[in-house]
Amino acid sequence: SKGNDSGCAVLTVRGSASSTVNMYAGTVIENGDSNNYEGGNVRISAPATFRMYGGTISGGKAYCGGNVYMISDGAKFYMHGGTIVDGSAELSDGTLSGKNDQEKDIYALGGNICVLKGQLIQSKGATIRGGKAYTGGNIYYAGGSTVTLEGTVSNGTGMTGGNIDLRSGSTLVLPEGALISN
């Protein structure tokens, strides 16, 4: 699926705790541009579950969560496989020029993934790479969220948290075998 610049994600997951979306190898979600909103490619805005077994989510742009954005207490994203790559959290002009540091820290969060509420679990064999944001090049997560990273997180670019930016009250779990690198 290819995105557009209509101000919404390519795929929005809503519903209840019993709602589940499964993504498999060969599936591509790309180039979503949420036009200064959240989640360029995938937005999980309900206590639903998104399971990624393979495939690629790439090239998304948003001011928060270029590729994936999570904003629900009960939201769960299980990344069992596949690749999330080259997402960017930026303003519509592609820069952060003219913004002070506080504004940059609010508007450009999580180039690939932004978890404001919810739970992200990445398994071995899954890859998150090449994200770009002012805060949390690959992953940004706010207080109260839980992230488990067993796979690879690499080549993120950010002023704070090149790969990962963890905020107060969040939990980061790095089991044996996790690879976080630039």
C-alpha positions in Angstrom: 0.0 0.0 0.0 1.3 3.5 -0.8 0.5 6.5 1.3 -0.6 9.9 0.4 -0.4 13.4 2.0 -4.0 13.5 3.1 -3.1 13.8 6.8 -3.8 10.2 7.8 -1.8 7.0 8.1 -1.9 4.3 5.4 -3.3 1.9 7.9 -5.2 2.9 11.1 -6.0 0.2 13.7 -9.0 1.0 15.8 -11.5 -1.1 17.7 -11.4 -3.1 20.9 -9.0 -5.4 22.7 -10.2 -8.2 20.5 -9.2 -6.4 17.2 -6.1 -7.8 15.6 -4.2 -7.0 12.4 -1.7 -9.6 11.1 1.0 -8.6 8.5 3.0 -11.3 6.7 6.0 -11.6 4.5 5.6 -10.0 1.1 3.4 -7.2 2.4 4.7 -3.6 1.9 3.3 -0.5 3.6 5.3 2.5 2.4 5.6 6.2 1.8 2.8 7.3 4.1 2.9 11.0 4.8 0.5 12.1 7.5 1.0 15.8 6.7 2.2 16.9 10.2 0.1 14.4 12.1 1.0 11.1 13.8 1.9 7.9 12.1 2.8 8.1 8.5 2.2 4.4 7.7 0.6 2.7 10.7 -1.4 4.3 13.5 -2.6 2.1 16.4 -5.1 4.3 18.3 -7.1 1.7 20.2 -6.5 -1.2 22.6 -5.9 -3.4 19.6 -3.1 -5.7 18.5 -0.8 -5.4 15.5 1.3 -8.5 14.7 4.1 -8.1 12.1 5.4 -11.6 11.0 7.3 -10.3 8.0 7.2 -7.7 5.2 8.3 -4.1 5.2 7.1 -0.8 6.6 9.1 2.0 5.1 9.5 5.6 4.1 6.8 7.0 6.4 6.8 10.7 7.4 4.9 12.3 10.3 5.8 14.7 13.1 5.5 11.7 15.5 6.1 8.1 14.5 7.2 8.3 10.8 6.4 4.7 10.2 4.4 3.5 13.3 2.6 5.5 16.0 1.0 4.1 19.1 -1.4 6.1 21.3 -3.6 3.7 23.4 -3.0 2.1 26.8 -4.0 -1.3 25.5 -2.2 -1.1 22.2 0.2 -4.0 21.5 2.6 -4.2 18.6 4.4 -7.6 18.2 7.2 -7.4 15.7 7.9 -11.1 15.1 9.8 -10.5 11.9 10.2 -8.1 9.0 11.8 -4.7 8.7 10.8 -1.1 9.6 13.1 1.3 7.8 13.8 4.9 6.8 10.9 6.6 8.7 11.2 10.3 9.6 9.6 12.5 12.2 9.8 16.0 10.9 7.7 19.0 10.0 6.1 19.3 6.6 9.0 21.4 5.1 11.3 18.5 6.0 13.3 20.5 8.5 13.1 21.8 12.0 14.4 25.2 11.1 12.8 28.1 13.0 11.8 25.9 15.9 13.4 26.1 19.3 14.7 23.1 21.1 11.5 22.6 23.2 9.4 22.6 20.0 11.7 20.2 18.3 11.5 17.8 21.3 7.7 17.9 21.1 7.2 17.7 17.3 9.8 15.4 15.9 9.6 12.1 17.9 10.4 8.6 16.8 11.6 8.5 13.2 10.5 4.9 12.8 8.3 4.3 15.8 6.7 6.5 18.4 5.1 4.8 21.4 3.2 7.3 23.5 1.1 4.6 25.1 1.1 0.9 24.6 3.6 -2.0 24.3 6.1 -2.8 21.6 7.8 -6.2 21.6 10.4 -6.9 18.9 11.6 -10.5 18.4 14.9 -11.8 17.2 15.1 -11.5 13.4 13.1 -8.3 13.2 14.9 -5.1 12.2 14.3 -1.5 12.8 16.8 0.8 11.1 17.5 4.1 9.4 15.0 6.3 11.3 15.5 10.1 11.5 14.1 12.4 14.1 15.1 15.2 16.5 14.2 12.9 19.5 14.6 9.1 19.1 15.9 8.5 15.6 14.5 5.0 15.5 12.3 4.7 18.5 10.8 7.2 21.0 8.8 6.0 23.9 7.0 8.1 26.5 6.5 7.5 30.2 4.4 4.5 31.1 5.1 2.5 27.9 7.0 -0.8 27.7 9.4 -1.8 25.0 11.2 -5.1 24.6 13.9 -5.3 21.9 15.4 -8.7 21.0 16.2 -8.0 17.3 18.3 -5.3 15.6 17.9 -1.5 16.0 20.5 0.4 14.0 21.6 3.5 12.1 19.2 5.9 13.7 19.8 9.7 13.6 18.7 12.1 16.3 19.8 15.0 18.4 18.7 13.1 21.5 18.6 9.3 21.4 20.1 8.5 18.0 18.5 5.1 18.0 16.3 5.1 21.1 14.9 7.8 23.4 13.5 6.5 26.7 11.5 8.9 28.9 10.9 8.8 32.6 8.5 6.0 33.7 9.1 3.8 30.7 10.5 0.3 30.7 13.1 -0.9 28.2 13.9 -4.7 28.2 17.0 -5.8 26.2 17.2 -9.6 26.4 20.4 -11.5 25.4 21.0 -11.2 21.7 19.6 -7.7 21.2 21.7 -5.5 18.9 21.5 -1.8 19.2 24.1 -0.1 17.0 25.1 2.8 14.7 
